Amino acid sequence: MKKLLAAFLTAVLWAPACWAQDAAGAEMGLDERINQAISPVTNAIAGVIFYSVPVSDEIGLPVIVVWLVVAALFATFYFNFISVRAFNHAIALVRGDYSNPKDAGEVSHFQALATALSGTVGLGNIAGVAIAVSVGGPGATFWMILAGFLGMSLKFAECTLGVKYRNEYPDGTVSGGPMYYLSKGLGEKGMGGLGKVLAVFFAICCIAGALGGGNMFQANQSFQQFVNVTGGEGSFMADKGWLFGLIIAALVGVVIIGGIKSIARVTEKVVPFMAIIYCTAALIIIIMNIGQVPAAFGAIIGGAFSPEGVAGGFIGALIQGFRRAAFSNEAGIGSASIAHSAVRTKEPVTEGLVALHEPFIDTVVICTMTALVIVITGTYTAGGGMSGVELTSLAFESAFSWFPYILAVAVILFAFSTMLSWSYYGVKCWTYLFGESKSMDLLFKVIFCVFVVIGASMNLGPVIDFSDSAIFAMSIANIIGLYILFPVVKEDLASYWSRLKSGEIKKYGGH
Amino acid sequence: MTNSLLVGVDGSDGGSRAADFAASRAAESQTQLVVAYVIEWSPYSFNTPQENEERHKRREEEITRAESDVVQPLLESLKARGVDAKGIVRHGHAAEVLSQLAKEEGASQIFIGRRGLTKLQALLFGSTAGSLVQISPVPVTVIP
């Protein structure tokens, strides 16, 4: 473990040393130097994770995307469309219909869902969708929705296991997530050795994912949006990504290291509000253009099977949709399992059922709205090669000229709350690897803040590739474990479902 | 168990006036007095993962504090006055939990203090007495 830590720190420290070297001669900005130093490393990692099988001359099919979709498809059939069967029951659980009033004061199902959602609803829904539509055409939306629907069953399984195999400490705090169900769950099956290896692999990838998609990607996209609204190229901040990064890093640091709860609380309260504003604005644009909605759906469904002008055709659209959906709702990745484990329930299955709604809200509802706005306003063709958050911003701007300002605030807040969530996931994996101690905790948080600055200073390409690859790598260990543990979940689900149907599990009156 | 009396306390002056008033009613009618302390809490708030992780611990602390600081001392003084009393501490929305407890404990009446809010304060912070009067299944006595 110590060796691993040393290797990691070397990697972190190596980058700044590199750009310090060529700082002397070159006339480059600080941003570009950071970029140049890190790109080769991130490109190499992305190359390994996204190893592609060539489908045609133009496009390859990344094996990892197949891996995720096959698992989600398998889970959907294996649990007999639990996402449809339990949809209404899950709503009743979130509303607290089945919560014993005597247990009031513990983390409720609603709170666990809201916390997990604030980690996933974010830039993936705004920027990720724009990337999918600009690269894969409107048809990518169809595959994104389908992947979101399939992801529900996978999310159900991983969150059930997260609660079932979590660690409870004498002081009443809990730690859960894939690293615990991989080691303990596989241990029960007599595969303790494999479980341990997978758990460690998962934890390492999760730390990288926390620093990549949960941090650098967020910092990068919020900086871009900030530059956009403050005057684009001519903005006083345009070439000062590092400065923006420092400010965000300071704010993140104050919350996660300084323990200033008030900032975290304000964020947690403002974020749902911003999500509502975002969805309302999207709905208004959709309703204003209601006449074009059938045509937009036509483009989405038509484009899904026979897209025009998309590299790789149908497969190209499919890959973009699946890839963005997985990045947005994180089903199969294992991250949400860490957040959901905090709930106190006698029935781990209930938490899994509640978690079903996460990919639904995140991908099927919010991502679809973003996609519809981009498709309806036609900005994905008129955008002139724009991608990411700029494209979404342009699409909303075509309806409300002032919307980019709101979006900039929303993007920065979403990014901030996602960073807070991922810093928590990262800390959990870090302490799983290096032991639970105050100094280890602090060390990770400091590294996390350094990466905020790095993320804000880089071009979009290297950051996205790195964040994608790190987050997708988590799914390698997680899904191997899930396949082995699916029968455990199925057994628990069958027991819960029969007790629910027989009336042994009842609603509590008075609500 | 029927025909007990329920009083809501929160460690404030209004609460102890209500407890005092309810105690004399309970003594007169020889019924049990249920002393309820409701810790304001909503299942629909938004928390950070860190807060969720520590929630169980905080809840235990909140309950212990409510019992040792308010409920236990009150029960002792009630016992000294010869009133048969028991205490309950629970999380939730005060008015809703008191209504629920009235049903659970078979209380025939609820006693509650008031904070003497102005209209604006009541609008902003909500008045427990005001909402209890609206939803309670049994008569409510508000002690000024």
Chai-1 contact restraints between the chains, C-beta under 6 A:
chainA,res_idxA,chainB,res_idxB,connection_type,confidence,min_distance_angstrom,max_distance_angstrom,comment,restraint_id
A,G96,B,P43,contact,1.0,0.0,6.0,A-B,restraint_1
A,A104,B,H91,contact,1.0,0.0,6.0,A-B,restraint_2
A,A104,B,G92,contact,1.0,0.0,6.0,A-B,restraint_3
A,G105,B,W41,contact,1.0,0.0,6.0,A-B,restraint_4
A,G105,B,R59,contact,1.0,0.0,6.0,A-B,restraint_5
A,G105,B,H91,contact,1.0,0.0,6.0,A-B,restraint_6
A,E106,B,R59,contact,1.0,0.0,6.0,A-B,restraint_7
A,V107,B,N52,contact,1.0,0.0,6.0,A-B,restraint_8
A,V107,B,R55,contact,1.0,0.0,6.0,A-B,restraint_9
A,S108,B,P43,contact,1.0,0.0,6.0,A-B,restraint_10
A,F110,B,P43,contact,1.0,0.0,6.0,A-B,restraint_11
A,F110,B,Y44,contact,1.0,0.0,6.0,A-B,restraint_12
A,Q111,B,N47,contact,1.0,0.0,6.0,A-B,restraint_13
A,A114,B,F46,contact,1.0,0.0,6.0,A-B,restraint_14
A,T115,B,N47,contact,1.0,0.0,6.0,A-B,restraint_15
A,T115,B,P49,contact,1.0,0.0,6.0,A-B,restraint_16
A,T115,B,N52,contact,1.0,0.0,6.0,A-B,restraint_17
A,D171,B,K57,contact,1.0,0.0,6.0,A-B,restraint_18
A,G172,B,H56,contact,1.0,0.0,6.0,A-B,restraint_19
A,G172,B,K57,contact,1.0,0.0,6.0,A-B,restraint_20
A,T173,B,E53,contact,1.0,0.0,6.0,A-B,restraint_21
A,T173,B,E54,contact,1.0,0.0,6.0,A-B,restraint_22
A,T173,B,K57,contact,1.0,0.0,6.0,A-B,restraint_23
A,A264,B,T48,contact,1.0,0.0,6.0,A-B,restraint_24
A,E268,B,F46,contact,1.0,0.0,6.0,A-B,restraint_25
A,E268,B,T48,contact,1.0,0.0,6.0,A-B,restraint_26
A,K269,B,F46,contact,1.0,0.0,6.0,A-B,restraint_27
A,P272,B,F46,contact,1.0,0.0,6.0,A-B,restraint_28
A,A339,B,P49,contact,1.0,0.0,6.0,A-B,restraint_29
A,A342,B,N52,contact,1.0,0.0,6.0,A-B,restraint_30
A,A342,B,E53,contact,1.0,0.0,6.0,A-B,restraint_31
A,R344,B,H56,contact,1.0,0.0,6.0,A-B,restraint_32
A,Y424,B,P49,contact,1.0,0.0,6.0,A-B,restraint_33
A,G510,B,Q100,contact,1.0,0.0,6.0,A-B,restraint_34
